[in-house]
Amino acid sequence: MSGSSLSLRQTCTHTHQTLHASCWPKINPIPQPYMSSGGRQGGPPDWARPQAGSQAPDLPTMHITQLNRECLLHLFSFLDKDSRKNLARTCSQLGDVFLDPLLWPLLRFNSLVELKKDNFLLSPALRSLSICWHSSRVKVCNVEDWMKTALQRGLCSSHERLASDFLGRVCRRCPNLLSLTLSGCGHVTDDAIAALLRSCPRLQTLRLENCVRVTNRTLAAVAAHGRSLQTLHVDFCRNVSRAGLRRLREQRPGLLLRAERSADMMPDMPPRGELAQGRRAPKL
């Protein structure tokens, strides 16, 4: 073999080794912020060390519990309530993350049944609460009280207790609530809204839509207790009157008040025959 051929082969071998080494990942021996502390110190872990005869390093393996608290909270935040609860059942460490108040600044419910589940946490960290569902799911609760049968009144009474108990828990546990939305909640009463206004003095936004039991008493409670309230919507609340809205505007001129279709809708009133028998219509 000539000297030129040997020199060429040595050059190619050196170039191959250089390129091969440059393909290895650069491992930082300092633990990264997303990893929990632990493991052997003073160099990269075993999986990052090149093995004799291997063409590429093994892929790293990491258990979810090796992530620090901030990363686990971030991962949980992408899951819905049921998925969070299921993941929390897998081990005590993830169960602790589920119970971290920082995971629950926002809650949204789409049915009455969801209020009874244990897949969420009410805490002082809650800032925004939304309870919204279509009236078609709870038609009986939007029927005028004087038209309901005894069976329907009993059903509505159970719905009212469920909603009132839940909002009572919000009053006790969530004093820092900033925004509340209730839509299609035909079982939420003036008393429940007034209690929330007293217990959540920082409430800034209150949106009520198609809440048939909301009357001018809620408007009076806003004037008396909603000191921090900046926005109030009472859309499609048929038992709110023009007179009540006018009084609230006079008492709270800086309040952004919207009442779409509320004062223009016919309020709940029993027929004249019912009035003649001593039953009175609700006051407006």
Rosetta blueprint (number, residue, H / E / L):
1 M L
2 S L
3 G H
4 S H
5 S H
6 L H
7 S H
8 L H
9 R H
10 Q H
11 T H
12 C H
13 T H
14 H H
15 T H
16 H H
17 Q H
18 T H
19 L H
20 H H
21 A H
22 S H
23 C L
24 W L
25 P L
26 K L
27 I L
28 N L
29 P L
30 I L
31 P L
32 Q L
33 P L
34 Y L
35 M E
36 S L
37 S L
38 G L
39 G L
40 R L
41 Q L
42 G L
43 G L
44 P L
45 P L
46 D H
47 W H
48 A H
49 R L
50 P L
51 Q L
52 A L
53 G L
54 S L
55 Q L
56 A L
57 P L
58 D L
59 L L
60 P L
61 T L
62 M L
63 H L
64 I H
65 T H
66 Q H
67 L E
68 N L
69 R H
70 E H
71 C H
72 L H
73 L H
74 H H
75 L H
76 F H
77 S L
78 F L
79 L L
80 D L
81 K H
82 D H
83 S H
84 R H
85 K H
86 N H
87 L H
88 A H
89 R L
90 T L
91 C L
92 S H
93 Q H
94 L H
95 G H
96 D H
97 V H
98 F H
99 L L
100 D L
101 P H
102 L H
103 L H
104 W L
105 P L
106 L E
107 L E
108 R E
109 F E
110 N L
111 S L
112 L L
113 V H
114 E H
115 L H
116 K H
117 K L
118 D L
119 N L
120 F L
121 L L
122 L L
123 S L
124 P L
125 A L
126 L L
127 R L
128 S E
129 L E
130 S E
131 I E
132 C E
133 W L
134 H L
135 S H
136 S H
137 R H
138 V H
139 K H
140 V H
141 C H
142 N H
143 V L
144 E L
145 D H
146 W H
147 M H
148 K L
149 T L
150 A H
151 L H
152 Q H
153 R H
154 G H
155 L H
156 C H
157 S H
158 S H
159 H H
160 E H
161 R H
162 L H
163 A H
164 S H
165 D H
166 F H
167 L H
168 G H
169 R H
170 V H
171 C H
172 R H
173 R H
174 C L
175 P L
176 N L
177 L L
178 L L
179 S E
180 L E
181 T E
182 L E
183 S E
184 G L
185 C L
186 G L
187 H L
188 V L
189 T L
190 D H
191 D H
192 A H
193 I H
194 A H
195 A H
196 L H
197 L H
198 R H
199 S H
200 C L
201 P L
202 R L
203 L L
204 Q L
205 T E
206 L E
207 R E
208 L E
209 E E
210 N L
211 C L
212 V L
213 R L
214 V L
215 T L
216 N H
217 R H
218 T H
219 L H
220 A H
221 A H
222 V H
223 A H
224 A H
225 H H
226 G L
227 R L
228 S L
229 L L
230 Q L
231 T E
232 L E
233 H E
234 V E
235 D E
236 F L
237 C L
238 R L
239 N L
240 V L
241 S L
242 R H
243 A H
244 G H
245 L H
246 R H
247 R H
248 L H
249 R H
250 E H
251 Q H
252 R L
253 P L
254 G L
255 L L
256 L E
257 L E
258 R E
259 A L
260 E L
261 R L
262 S L
263 A L
264 D L
265 M L
266 M L
267 P L
268 D L
269 M L
270 P L
271 P L
272 R H
273 G H
274 E H
275 L H
276 A H
277 Q L
278 G L
279 R L
280 R L
281 A L
282 P L
283 K L
284 L L
